[in-house]
Amino acid sequence: MNETQKPRLRLASDAELPKHLRSRDDLVTRVFGHNAELYEKWMDWYRPLVRDGSVTSRLKEILRLRVAQLNTCDF
């Protein structure tokens, strides 16, 4: 696989999502939302990372973006 053939995840459509997740446009919902159990487990793990701690959510997001940039991550 060369650089122009990066693997891609298929995003779930509204029809594939549970009713309570439809019409959401964030990528996490679209990647994990087709599997409600997986989505809930992901969110149980992820929410505390975003909401808790002594570092602000804004700074955490800036750090995530920088790490993604350094790793040439498109997602």
N, C-alpha and C positions, 0 to 999 in steps of 0.2 A: 504494500500500500504506500503510495507516495503522498506528499503533502497536500495535493489537490483532492485526494480521496479520503478525507477525514471521516471517521464513522459518525453517523447521525442517529439520534433517537427519534422515533416517530412520536409525535405529540397526539394525545388522545383527543378525539372530537367530543362535542357536547353529548352526542348520543352514547358515547362509551363511559361517560362519567355518571356517578350517582347524582340524583337531582340536586342535592345541596351544594354540589361543586360546579354545576353547569354555569356557564357565562363568566367564569373566572378566566382571566387571561394570563395569569402568572405561569411561568414555565414549570415550576415544581408541581403545580396541580396538573398540568398537561402531561407531564412525564409519569408521575406516580398515581394520578387520580383514577385511572381505570381499575386499579386494585385498591379498594377502600382500606383493607387491612394494612397493606404496605404503606399507604399514604398516612394513615393514623400513626403507625409506628415511627415513620420518618418525622412527622411533626412533633411527636412526643420527645424525640431526640433533639430536634432542631430548635424548637421554641425556646428552651432554656438557654441555648447558645446565643440567641438573639436578644432575649429580654433580660436575662440575669447577668450578674457580675458587676465589677467596678468600672468597666470600660463602657462608654456610651454605645448605643446601637449604631449611631452615625459613624463613629470611629471603626467599629467592627466592619461595617459595610465598606468603608474606604480601604481597610486592610484586605478584605476579601477581593476587592477589585484589583488591588495591587498584586496580590499573589496570583490571581488569574492572569494578569498582564505579564508577569514575570515567567509564567508557565505557558504563555501563548494559548490560553484557554478561551474558546469562543463562548462558552456557556457561562 
